[in-house]
Amino acid sequence: MASGIVTQYDSRSTLASDPLRNFKFRVLFDNPHLSDLSPQFGFMSVDGLSVTTDVISYRQGGHNTTTQKLPGQSDFAPITLSKGVIASKNDQGLVKWLQDIFVAIQGTGANDGSKNFRSTVTIYLIDHPSTTAKGAVKAAWRIHRAWPTSLAFGSLDAGANGVLMNQISLAHEGWEFKLANKNAGPSSVVSF
């Protein structure tokens, strides 16, 4: 029977044991044909870093009381990147990336095979609070063979007090996730 008295202890939390913060990150595109997508502009949010594996239920005669569960096909959700539109050639790069897909699917011969509309995308989660001028990378995702499935601009509203936003959704063929080494220094880099 519980006595109703709880002993309290001093907090054992430290910066090293705090969960990672999710608001300081950088998105990089690794494709020479996306050179207009400068790593200097930032995205406001990244959504959809998830994977789901189908379950195959299997029953065999003689063992009818339970089903065996087998892993089926895995599917990675589309990733959506959101950002404010900036009047620079960097933002035109997102539209050009989508246009590269039109050239590839039309099959008009405008692409000699050297333009690959797919890109590797790397998302770096940067440490906070940062104790140095350069923040340490604490986690990273490497997204494989990504390409845009949609590009949308936010509403134009003369009565609003906001910024013009755009969203780009990326289809891809999977991602890897890595955490930084626990003993890594402030200038450590997560490598794939």
C-alpha positions as CSV (number, residue, x, y, z in Angstrom):
1,M,0.0,0.0,0.0
2,A,1.3,3.4,-1.0
3,S,2.1,5.8,1.9
4,G,1.3,9.0,0.0
5,I,4.8,10.4,0.6
6,V,7.1,11.1,-2.3
7,T,10.8,11.8,-1.8
8,Q,12.1,14.5,-4.1
9,Y,15.6,14.7,-5.4
10,D,17.7,17.5,-6.9
11,S,17.4,17.8,-10.6
12,R,19.9,15.6,-12.4
13,S,19.4,17.3,-15.8
14,T,22.2,19.0,-17.5
15,L,22.6,20.5,-21.0
16,A,24.0,17.1,-22.1
17,S,20.9,15.3,-21.0
18,D,18.4,17.8,-22.5
19,P,16.4,16.7,-25.5
20,L,17.5,18.2,-28.8
21,R,15.8,21.5,-29.8
22,N,14.0,21.4,-33.2
23,F,14.1,25.1,-34.3
24,K,17.7,25.5,-35.5
25,F,18.5,23.6,-38.7
26,R,19.9,24.0,-42.2
27,V,18.8,22.3,-45.4
28,L,21.4,21.6,-48.2
29,F,20.7,20.3,-51.7
30,D,23.5,18.2,-53.4
31,N,22.9,18.5,-57.1
32,P,25.0,20.6,-59.5
33,H,21.8,21.5,-61.5
34,L,20.4,23.1,-58.3
35,S,23.2,25.5,-57.8
36,D,20.6,28.3,-57.5
37,L,19.4,26.7,-54.3
38,S,21.8,28.5,-52.1
39,P,22.3,27.0,-48.6
40,Q,22.2,30.6,-47.4
41,F,18.4,30.9,-47.5
42,G,16.6,29.0,-44.8
43,F,13.4,27.1,-44.5
44,M,10.9,27.9,-41.8
45,S,9.8,24.3,-41.3
46,V,10.4,20.8,-42.4
47,D,7.6,18.2,-42.1
48,G,7.1,14.6,-43.0
49,L,10.3,12.9,-41.8
50,S,8.5,9.6,-41.3
51,V,8.5,6.0,-42.5
52,T,5.7,3.4,-42.3
53,T,6.1,-0.3,-42.8
54,D,3.1,-2.4,-43.8
55,V,2.2,-5.4,-41.7
56,I,1.5,-8.7,-43.4
57,S,-0.6,-11.0,-41.2
58,Y,0.0,-14.7,-41.8
59,R,-2.0,-17.6,-40.4
60,Q,-1.3,-21.2,-41.0
61,G,-3.5,-24.2,-40.4
62,G,-2.9,-25.8,-37.0
63,H,-1.9,-22.5,-35.4
64,N,-5.2,-20.7,-35.9
65,T,-5.3,-18.9,-32.5
66,T,-2.8,-16.3,-33.4
67,T,-1.4,-14.6,-36.5
68,Q,2.2,-14.2,-37.3
69,K,3.2,-10.6,-38.3
70,L,5.7,-10.1,-41.1
71,P,7.2,-6.8,-42.3
72,G,5.9,-5.7,-45.7
73,Q,6.7,-2.8,-47.9
74,S,8.1,0.4,-46.3
75,D,7.0,3.8,-47.5
76,F,8.5,7.1,-46.8
77,A,6.1,10.1,-46.5
78,P,6.7,13.1,-48.7
79,I,8.7,15.8,-47.1
80,T,7.3,19.4,-47.1
81,L,9.6,22.4,-46.8
82,S,8.1,25.8,-46.0
83,K,9.7,29.2,-46.3
84,G,9.1,32.9,-47.0
85,V,9.6,34.0,-50.6
86,I,12.6,36.3,-51.0
87,A,13.1,38.4,-54.1
88,S,16.3,36.8,-55.3
89,K,17.4,34.2,-57.8
90,N,17.6,31.6,-55.0
91,D,13.8,31.4,-54.9
92,Q,13.6,31.1,-58.7
93,G,15.7,27.9,-58.3
94,L,12.8,26.1,-56.8
95,V,10.7,26.9,-59.8
96,K,13.5,25.9,-62.2
97,W,13.8,22.5,-60.3
98,L,10.2,21.8,-61.0
99,Q,10.7,22.8,-64.7
100,D,13.5,20.3,-65.0
101,I,11.0,17.6,-64.3
102,F,8.8,18.8,-67.1
103,V,11.7,18.5,-69.5
104,A,12.4,15.0,-68.3
105,I,8.9,13.7,-68.6
106,Q,8.1,15.3,-71.9
107,G,10.9,13.4,-73.6
108,T,11.5,16.1,-76.2
109,G,15.2,15.6,-76.3
110,A,15.9,18.8,-74.3
111,N,17.6,16.8,-71.7
112,D,20.7,14.9,-73.0
113,G,20.7,12.8,-69.9
114,S,23.2,15.0,-68.0
115,K,20.4,16.8,-66.0
116,N,19.2,14.7,-63.1
117,F,16.1,16.2,-61.5
118,R,16.7,14.1,-58.4
119,S,18.8,15.4,-55.6
120,T,20.3,14.3,-52.3
121,V,19.0,16.6,-49.5
122,T,20.7,16.8,-46.1
123,I,19.1,18.4,-43.1
124,Y,21.4,19.3,-40.2
125,L,19.9,19.9,-36.7
126,I,22.2,22.5,-35.0
127,D,22.9,22.5,-31.3
128,H,21.2,25.1,-29.1
129,P,22.2,26.8,-26.9
130,S,25.4,27.2,-28.9
131,T,28.5,28.0,-26.9
132,T,30.7,28.8,-29.9
133,A,30.3,31.0,-33.0
134,K,29.7,27.9,-35.1
135,G,27.0,25.6,-33.7
136,A,27.6,21.9,-33.6
137,V,25.5,19.6,-35.7
138,K,23.7,17.3,-33.2
139,A,21.7,15.2,-35.7
140,A,21.2,14.9,-39.5
141,W,18.9,13.3,-42.1
142,R,20.1,12.4,-45.5
143,I,17.2,12.1,-48.0
144,H,17.9,10.1,-51.1
145,R,16.8,10.8,-54.7
146,A,14.4,13.6,-53.8
147,W,12.4,15.5,-56.4
148,P,9.6,18.1,-56.1
149,T,6.0,16.8,-56.5
150,S,4.4,20.2,-55.8
151,L,5.2,23.8,-55.3
152,A,2.6,26.1,-53.8
153,F,2.5,29.7,-52.9
154,G,0.4,31.1,-50.0
155,S,-2.6,33.3,-50.4
156,L,-2.3,36.9,-51.4
157,D,-4.4,39.0,-49.1
158,A,-4.5,42.8,-49.2
159,G,-6.1,42.9,-45.7
160,A,-3.4,40.7,-44.0
161,N,-0.2,41.6,-42.3
162,G,2.0,38.6,-43.2
163,V,4.6,37.4,-45.6
164,L,4.3,35.5,-48.9
165,M,5.1,31.8,-48.2
166,N,5.8,28.9,-50.4
167,Q,5.9,25.2,-49.8
168,I,7.6,22.5,-51.8
169,S,6.8,18.8,-51.3
170,L,9.5,16.3,-52.1
171,A,9.0,12.6,-53.0
172,H,12.0,10.5,-52.2
173,E,13.3,7.0,-51.9
174,G,14.2,7.0,-48.2
175,W,16.3,8.7,-45.6
176,E,19.1,7.9,-43.1
177,F,19.2,9.5,-39.6
178,K,22.3,9.9,-37.5
179,L,23.0,11.4,-34.1
180,A,26.3,13.1,-33.3
181,N,28.8,11.2,-31.2
182,K,28.0,11.9,-27.5
183,N,31.7,12.9,-26.9
184,A,32.0,15.0,-30.0
185,G,33.3,18.5,-29.6
186,P,31.6,21.8,-30.6
187,S,32.8,21.7,-34.2
188,S,31.8,18.1,-34.8
189,V,30.0,17.1,-38.0
190,V,27.6,14.2,-38.4
191,S,28.9,12.2,-41.4
192,F,27.1,9.7,-43.6
